[in-house]
Amino acid sequence: MDYDPMELAKQLTLTELKVRDRIQPFELLSKKWLNRPKEAPNVLAIEQHFKFIVKRFQVIILETKDLNDRANVVLHILEIIRHLLSLKNLETAKALTTCLTSKEIARLKATWEVHVLTYMLNNFF
């Protein structure tokens, strides 16, 4: 990945805010997005945005064929998550965490063994 993790975190946060700012209070009443989704289009947009982030980053990881390059992409994503947390963007941080813990990515055992576990232990715990 060619972009600075902090800059990506900022851009992802701005995108998230644009989607989130459209939510109207009445959309959150009585869980309308579950019972009457047409009455809560902006809540559904947040859900779609979350799924888009998960899938997009899964594709980025899976399209990277070289083991070391793939491990570096995962490390880059972990850095983005760290910056998202510092920006208090828990929604996108959760989306990226969901991406990394998805069965498609979690099964890439060799990728996780190349520096990634050490990085996580040193920076998150």
N, C-alpha and C positions, 0 to 999 in steps of 0.2 A: 504494500500500500504506500502510495507516494505522498500522502497528506499528513500534516502534523496532527497527532492525536487530539491535542487541545483545540485546534481549529475545527476539526471534524466534530468534536463534542459540542462546540459552540454552534455550529451550523445545524446539527441534529436538534439541539435545544431550541433554536429559533424556529425550525420547522414544526417541532412539537407544539410550541406556543401558538403558532398560527392556527393549528388544528384545534387545540384546546380552547382558545379564545372564542371560537364560534359556538361553543356549547351554551345553550340557554338554560337557566335554572329549572324551567318547567320540564326539560328533557330528563332531568334526574329524579323527578318525583315518581314514586310508585314503580320504579324500575321500568319505565316506559320502553326502554330499548329492548327489554326481554318480551314484554307482553304486546306492545304496539310499536314495532321498530320504525314505522313510517313517521311516528311522532317524535322520534329522537334521532334524526339523521346525523347530527354532529357527534353524538356519543358513539354511534356506529362508525363514524369516520375515524375516531380515535382507535377503535378496535382494528379497523382495516390498516391504519398507519402502523400499529404495533406489529401486525402480521407481516406487513411489507418489510419492515426493518428486519425482522427475524429471517424471512426468506431471502432477502437481498444479501445479507451477510453470510448466510449458509452457502449461497451460490458462490460468493467471493472465495470462501474457504475451499469449497469442493472443486472449483475450477483451477485452483492452484495445485499443480501436479507434483512439483518437487517437494520432498519432505521438509527440508530446511526452510524453504520459502513459505510453505503452509504453516509451519511452526511460527515463523515470523509474523504472518498475518494474524494468527491467534494471539500472539503477544501484543500486536498492534491494537487488536480489539480490546484486550484487557486494559491497555493504557487508555483507550477511549472510555471504557467503563469507569476507570478511576477518575478521569476528568469529568465525566457526566455526574458522578457522585459529588464531586467538589462543587459542581454547578447546581446541585440539588435537583437534577433531572432524573428522578427515580424511574419514571415510566420507560424512557429509552434505555436506561441502564438495565432495567428488568428485561426489555426486549432483547438486548445483546446477550444477557445472561441466559435467557431462554434459548437463544441461538446456539450458544456454546454447550448447553446441557442437553440439546436435542439429540435424539438417537442417531441422526445422520452425522453429527459432529462428534459426539461422545465416543462413537465406535472407532474413531481414528486414533487408536491407542499409540501408534508410533509417533504421531504428531504431538500428543500430550507429553510423551516422554522426552522430547527434544526441548529442553530448557523451560517448557511452559510450567510444569509443576513447581520447579524451583522458583520461578518468577512469582507465581501465585503465593507460595509460602512466604516469600520475602516481602511482598507488597500488600497482601490482603489479610494476613493473619498475625 
